[in-house]
Amino acid sequence: MERPGDEALRKARTTLRSLVSDGPSQLPSLNLVADSVRLELERRGQVALLYISLDRYGRLEPVFGWRIVGDILDAVAASLKSMSGTTLRRLDVVSDFTLTDDAFIVLLSPPRSGAGISPEDLAAVSRRVYERLQSLLLNDLAPGVYDRVHPSVGGAVLTADSDLTFEQNLQNGLALAMEAAAHHARLYQAELEKTLADCIAREELEPLFEPVVDPAERRVLGYRCAVRGPFYSPLRLPDVLLDVARRSPLLAAYGVAARAATVSAAAGLQPDDLLFLGCAATELPNAAVVALSEFYSLNPTLVPQHVVFDLDVQELATNSASTLRTLADVHEMGFQVSISGLGAQFSMLPLVAEAAPDFLCLDPVLVAAAVDDITSLEVVQLLVRFSARVGAQLVATGVRDAEQERLLARSGVTLFCGERFARPDTRLPTVVFGP
């Protein structure tokens, strides 16, 4: 049997040791069908298996809520079970790997001919399973899940080696299937990166603006911006586009192109309007220098004091000391700083305070939950007090309706951003305040 790589073998060993019970999908775990594997190895000397993993892109849980992962795993488990007798043979066994990984295993029953499964047949089964799961994600789950979750299917043949124990043979076979699935995942990532590179080269990045408003004062403070890619790709979703850029060597080039497109498109920006620009911490030094030298030529209404570099709160956890020094330099250049995603990680608040941000943006998941969940509303109230203590203005992002605005305003929030006031647009949206 072909020998797997050390990393795949280590992962297979770790995973198998933790599989001691049925997973949440009620499918049997691999340990509980191990006797079937052992019997087939003794009878035929080999067993074919598929490893099916689910890779996530973008902000899956923040967009759909934390229950979405369980819903997806349940739907995939049900879909795999329903393939029995069609895409899969009736004697094929689907087992649950979701306790340790977002993955499933399919033990393929031997061909009727009695011979081992051929590489061509194994590849054909893998392709059919992949296509069925793609159809499930596209048609049977919430819109947007398909672009944020990608199944990878890898097949391998577990061959008995008399010099190894059964457990070692099982680990080797599983590791080979994991490697095949990982190869499939890398091909998909490479395809997304190629689309991103083409998008940057052709200047196809398109900014979407959302106003930041103060309803009590009936004024627009400025505009937050997200960037989307071409409509024919998952990169049309701004969170997926950003995630792919961060996973790739193209992050720096993407950041420069995205900010240039945003600044150029912000026609109609008033002299006092702020422009919030997303930026990774590793990009900040170069981004600030480029902003000083080029932003005014791209948009004469924009000066450093009206540019707000927007970082995700998680960025502060990576190389914190260096990031905080960089933020201090950015402030000295005249730029303002915003920290987004506030509310997800309370352990980050001391670093947030050290960053001395000018703006803090509530996580949209927290904003959505505040209507029905008293705990979430109390978290908002705590963060209102925290933002006042550190001297930052607090922005509630993702506000969708009047009830959310009312509850958040009663809790002390004064700045808002979301569809309640204007839908994201490629041009600066016009805000019409209610009576």
C-alpha positions in Angstrom: 0.0 0.0 0.0 1.2 3.5 -0.8 2.5 5.2 2.3 0.9 8.5 3.4 2.8 11.6 4.4 3.8 12.1 8.1 1.3 15.0 8.7 -1.7 13.1 7.2 -0.7 10.0 9.2 -0.4 12.1 12.4 -3.9 13.6 11.8 -5.4 10.2 11.1 -3.9 8.7 14.4 -5.2 11.7 16.4 -8.6 11.5 14.9 -9.1 7.7 15.2 -8.2 7.8 18.9 -11.0 10.2 19.7 -13.8 8.4 17.9 -15.4 6.4 20.6 -19.1 7.1 20.1 -21.7 8.0 17.5 -21.5 11.6 16.3 -24.3 14.1 16.5 -25.6 13.0 13.0 -26.5 9.6 14.5 -24.4 7.9 11.9 -22.0 5.3 13.4 -18.5 6.5 14.1 -15.6 4.7 12.3 -14.6 2.8 15.4 -18.0 1.1 15.6 -17.7 -0.2 12.0 -14.1 -1.2 12.4 -15.1 -4.9 12.6 -16.5 -4.6 9.1 -13.2 -3.2 7.9 -11.3 -5.9 9.6 -13.5 -8.6 8.1 -13.1 -7.2 4.6 -9.3 -7.0 5.0 -9.2 -10.6 6.1 -11.5 -11.8 3.3 -10.2 -9.7 0.3 -7.0 -8.0 1.5 -8.3 -4.5 0.8 -11.1 -2.0 1.5 -11.8 1.2 -0.5 -13.0 4.3 1.4 -13.9 7.9 0.8 -13.0 10.8 3.1 -15.4 13.8 2.8 -14.4 17.1 4.4 -16.2 20.4 4.5 -14.1 23.5 4.2 -15.5 26.9 5.2 -14.9 30.3 3.6 -15.8 33.8 4.8 -18.0 34.5 7.8 -20.3 31.5 7.8 -21.3 31.6 11.5 -21.5 35.4 11.8 -23.7 35.6 8.8 -26.1 32.6 9.6 -25.6 32.1 13.3 -23.8 29.4 15.2 -26.5 26.7 14.5 -25.7 26.7 10.8 -22.7 24.4 11.1 -24.9 21.7 12.8 -27.6 22.2 10.2 -25.1 21.7 7.4 -23.6 18.6 9.0 -27.0 17.1 9.5 -28.0 17.8 5.9 -24.8 16.3 4.6 -25.2 13.2 6.8 -28.8 12.8 5.5 -27.7 13.3 1.9 -25.0 10.7 2.2 -27.5 8.2 3.7 -29.9 8.9 0.9 -27.2 8.1 -1.7 -27.4 4.4 -0.7 -28.7 2.5 -3.7 -28.1 5.3 -6.2 -24.8 7.2 -6.0 -23.5 4.7 -3.5 -24.2 0.9 -3.3 -26.6 -0.3 -0.7 -23.9 -2.1 1.2 -21.6 1.0 1.4 -21.4 2.2 5.0 -21.4 6.0 5.9 -19.7 6.8 9.2 -19.5 10.1 11.2 -16.3 12.0 11.6 -17.9 15.2 12.9 -16.8 14.8 16.5 -13.2 15.7 15.6 -13.5 17.1 12.1 -16.2 18.5 9.7 -16.0 15.2 7.8 -17.5 11.8 7.0 -16.1 8.5 5.9 -17.7 6.1 3.4 -16.6 2.5 3.4 -17.2 1.2 -0.1 -18.5 -2.4 -0.5 -16.5 -4.6 -2.8 -17.4 -4.8 -6.5 -19.7 -7.7 -7.5 -16.9 -9.0 -9.8 -14.9 -9.8 -6.7 -11.9 -7.9 -7.9 -10.7 -4.8 -6.1 -12.0 -1.4 -7.1 -10.1 0.2 -9.9 -8.6 3.7 -9.6 -11.0 4.8 -12.4 -14.1 3.5 -10.5 -12.9 5.1 -7.2 -12.4 8.4 -9.0 -15.9 8.1 -10.6 -17.6 7.4 -7.2 -15.7 10.3 -5.6 -16.9 12.7 -8.4 -20.5 11.6 -8.1 -20.6 12.1 -4.3 -19.0 15.5 -4.8 -21.6 16.5 -7.3 -24.5 15.4 -5.1 -23.1 17.4 -2.2 -22.6 20.5 -4.3 -26.3 20.2 -5.4 -27.3 19.9 -1.8 -25.4 23.0 -0.7 -26.8 25.0 -3.7 -30.4 23.9 -3.6 -31.4 22.7 -0.1 -29.7 25.1 2.3 -29.9 28.9 2.9 -28.8 31.1 0.0 -25.1 31.9 0.5 -24.1 28.6 2.1 -23.0 27.2 -1.2 -20.4 29.9 -1.7 -19.1 29.6 1.9 -18.9 25.8 2.3 -17.0 23.5 -0.1 -16.9 19.7 0.0 -13.7 17.9 -0.8 -13.9 14.2 -1.5 -10.8 11.9 -1.5 -10.7 8.2 -2.2 -8.1 5.6 -1.2 -7.7 1.8 -1.0 -6.7 0.4 2.3 -4.6 -2.6 1.7 -3.6 -5.1 4.4 0.1 -5.2 5.2 1.0 -8.2 7.2 3.9 -6.4 8.9 1.4 -3.8 10.4 -1.3 -4.2 13.0 -4.9 -3.7 12.0 -4.9 -0.2 13.6 -1.8 0.8 11.7 -3.3 -0.4 8.4 -6.5 1.6 9.2 -4.5 4.7 10.0 -2.5 4.5 6.8 -5.7 4.0 4.6 -7.4 6.9 6.3 -4.4 9.1 6.0 -4.2 8.4 2.2 -7.9 9.3 1.8 -7.3 12.5 3.9 -4.4 13.4 1.6 -6.6 12.9 -1.5 -9.3 15.2 0.0 -6.7 17.8 0.9 -5.4 17.7 -2.7 -9.0 18.4 -3.9 -9.3 21.3 -1.4 -6.0 22.8 -2.6 -7.2 22.7 -6.2 -10.3 24.6 -5.3 -8.3 27.1 -3.3 -5.9 27.5 -6.3 -8.9 28.2 -8.6 -10.2 30.9 -6.2 -6.7 32.5 -6.0 -6.5 32.5 -9.8 -9.8 34.3 -10.0 -8.6 36.8 -7.4 -5.4 37.4 -9.3 -7.3 38.0 -12.5 -9.7 40.3 -10.7 -6.9 42.4 -9.3 -5.1 42.6 -12.7 -8.2 43.6 -14.6 -9.3 46.1 -11.9 -12.6 44.3 -11.4 -12.9 44.8 -7.6 -16.1 46.7 -6.8 -16.7 48.6 -3.6 -20.0 48.6 -1.7 -20.7 51.5 0.6 -22.9 51.6 3.7 -23.5 54.9 5.6 -22.7 55.3 9.3 -25.5 57.4 10.6 -26.5 59.3 13.8 -30.3 59.1 13.7 -30.7 61.5 16.6 -28.7 64.1 14.9 -30.1 63.2 11.5 -26.7 63.1 9.9 -24.3 60.8 8.0 -21.0 60.5 9.8 -19.3 58.6 6.9 -19.3 55.3 5.0 -18.0 51.8 5.7 -17.0 49.8 2.7 -16.8 46.2 1.7 -15.3 45.0 -1.6 -16.7 42.3 -3.9 -15.4 40.3 -6.8 -16.9 39.1 -10.1 -20.5 37.9 -10.0 -19.7 34.5 -11.5 -17.5 33.4 -8.6 -18.0 32.9 -4.8 -15.7 36.0 -4.6 -18.7 38.1 -5.2 -19.4 37.8 -1.5 -17.1 40.3 0.3 -16.4 38.1 3.3 -15.4 35.2 1.0 -13.2 37.5 -1.1 -11.4 38.8 1.9 -10.9 35.2 3.3 -9.4 33.9 0.1 -7.1 36.9 -0.1 -5.9 36.3 3.5 -5.2 32.6 2.7 -3.2 33.5 -0.4 0.1 35.3 -1.2 -2.1 38.0 -2.8 -3.2 39.8 0.4 -0.9 42.8 -0.1 -1.8 43.3 -3.8 -5.5 42.8 -3.0 -5.4 45.4 -0.2 -3.8 48.0 -2.4 -6.2 47.4 -5.2 -9.3 47.2 -3.0 -8.5 50.5 -1.2 -7.6 52.3 -4.5 -10.9 51.1 -6.0 -12.8 52.3 -2.9 -11.2 55.7 -2.7 -11.7 56.3 -6.5 -15.4 55.2 -6.3 -16.2 57.4 -3.3 -17.3 60.3 -5.6 -19.6 62.7 -3.8 -17.8 62.3 -0.5 -18.4 65.5 1.5 -15.4 67.3 3.1 -16.3 66.1 6.6 -17.4 62.6 5.7 -15.3 59.7 7.0 -14.3 56.8 4.9 -13.8 53.4 6.7 -11.3 51.2 4.8 -10.8 47.6 5.7 -7.1 46.6 6.4 -5.2 43.7 7.7 -2.7 44.4 10.5 0.2 43.2 8.3 -0.8 45.7 5.6 -1.0 48.7 7.8 2.5 50.2 7.5 2.4 50.1 3.7 -1.3 51.0 3.5 -0.8 54.2 5.6 2.2 55.3 3.5 0.3 54.7 0.2 -2.7 56.6 1.6 -0.5 59.6 2.3 1.0 59.6 -1.2 -1.9 58.5 -3.4 -5.3 58.9 -1.8 -5.5 62.7 -2.5 -4.7 62.2 -6.2 -7.5 59.6 -6.4 -10.0 61.6 -4.5 -9.2 65.3 -3.7 -11.9 65.4 -1.0 -10.1 62.8 1.1 -7.4 63.9 3.7 -5.8 61.6 6.3 -8.0 62.9 9.1 -11.1 61.6 7.3 -9.6 58.1 6.6 -10.5 55.4 9.2 -8.5 52.2 8.9 -10.8 49.3 10.0 -9.2 46.2 11.6 -11.0 43.1 12.9 -10.6 42.6 16.6 -8.9 39.2 16.0 -6.0 41.0 14.3 -4.9 42.4 17.6 -4.2 38.9 18.9 -1.4 38.2 16.3 1.9 39.8 17.1 0.1 42.2 19.5 3.1 44.4 20.5 4.1 45.1 16.9 0.5 45.8 15.9 -0.1 48.2 18.7 3.1 50.1 17.8 2.0 50.3 14.1 -1.4 51.6 15.2 0.3 54.3 17.2 2.3 55.3 14.1 -0.9 55.3 12.0 -2.5 57.7 14.5 0.6 60.0 14.3 0.2 60.2 10.6 -3.2 61.7 11.1 -5.4 58.7 10.3 -8.2 57.3 12.5 -8.6 53.7 13.5 -11.7 51.5 13.9 -11.8 48.0 15.5 -14.6 45.8 14.2 -16.2 42.5 15.4 -16.5 43.8 19.0 -18.4 41.4 21.3 -17.1 38.1 20.1 -14.0 37.9 22.3 -14.0 39.6 25.7 -10.4 38.5 26.3 -9.4 40.9 23.6 -10.7 44.1 25.3 -7.5 45.0 27.1 -5.7 45.0 23.7 -8.5 47.0 22.2 -8.1 49.6 24.9 -4.3 49.7 24.3 -4.9 50.2 20.5 -6.7 53.5 21.4 -9.2 53.3 18.5 -11.3 56.2 17.4 -14.3 53.9 16.6 -15.5 50.5 17.7 -17.9 48.4 15.7 -20.2 45.9 17.2 -20.3 42.4 15.7 -23.5 42.1 13.6 -24.2 38.7 15.2 -24.4 40.5 18.6 -26.6 43.2 17.1 -29.0 40.7 15.6 -29.2 38.7 18.9 -29.8 41.8 21.1 -33.5 41.9 20.1 -34.5 38.6 21.6 -31.7 37.8 24.0 -31.3 39.8 27.2 -27.7 38.5 27.6 -26.7 40.0 24.2 -28.4 43.3 25.1 -26.5 43.4 28.4 -23.2 42.8 26.5 -24.1 45.7 24.2 -24.6 47.9 27.3 -21.3 46.8 28.7 -19.5 47.7 25.5 -21.2 51.1 25.4 -19.6 51.8 28.8 -16.3 50.3 27.6 -16.2 52.5 24.4 -16.9 55.6 26.5 -14.0 54.7 28.9 -11.5 54.3 26.1 -12.7 57.4 24.2 -14.1 55.6 21.1 -17.4 56.1 19.3 -19.4 52.9 19.1 -21.1 51.8 15.8 -23.8 49.2 15.7 -23.3 47.4 12.3 -25.8 45.2 10.5 -28.9 47.0 11.8 -31.8 45.8 9.8 -35.0 47.3 11.3 -36.5 49.9 13.6 -36.8 47.6 16.6 -33.1 46.9 16.6 -32.4 50.6 16.3 -34.8 51.4 19.1 -33.3 48.8 21.6 -29.7 49.7 20.8 -30.4 53.4 21.1 -32.0 52.8 24.5 -28.8 50.9 25.5 -26.7 54.0 24.6 -25.6 53.3 21.0 -25.7 56.5 18.9 -24.1 55.4 15.6 -25.6 52.9 13.3 -24.9 51.2 10.0 -27.0 48.6 8.1 -30.0 48.1 5.8 -32.2 50.0 8.2 -30.7 53.2 6.7 -29.5 52.2 3.3 -28.6 49.0 1.4 -25.0 48.6 0.3 -24.4 50.3 -3.0 -21.5 50.8 -5.5 -22.1 54.5 -5.1 -22.4 56.5 -1.9 -26.0 55.8 -0.8 -28.5 58.5 0.0 -30.0 58.3 3.5 -33.5 59.4 4.1 -34.2 59.7 7.8 -37.7 58.9 9.1 -39.9 61.4 11.0 
